[in-house]
Amino acid sequence: MDDDKKMAAAIAAVNRYMEMEVSEHRHPTLRNGGFTSRMNVWGVSGRQDQMQMRTLMQLRTFNKLRSSLKA
């Protein structure tokens, strides 16, 4: 009998947690009174650095091509 109560309580807790997760995704402004963000700041920073490095490498290549065409 006691195990049945524990099982019912565990199932109820999991169901409540899942309902809270679903409602959070539907209404993101309800949490903490403002917008929530799940953006990975480190990931964005790394991607930005990769894009900047690629741009610098392209500029360097184009500058070398331009200087070889002038000569």
Residue, then its C-alpha position, 0 to 999 in steps of 0.5 A: m500500500d505504501d509503495d502504491k502511494k509513493m509510485a502515485a506521488a512520483i508519477a504526479a510529480v513527473n506529470r507536473y514537471m512536464e506540464m510546467e515545461v510545456s507551459e514555459h515554452r508556450h508563455p516565455t514571458l511568465r518566468n521571472g517577469g521578463f523574457t527568458s533566453r536559452m542562447n549559448v553565449w559561449g557558442v555564439s562568441g566562438r561562431q563570431d570569432q570563426m566568422q571574423m577569422r574567415t573574413l580576415m583570411q579572405l581580405r588577406t587573400f584578396n589583397k594579395l591578388r590585387s597586389s599581384l595584378k598591379a605588378 
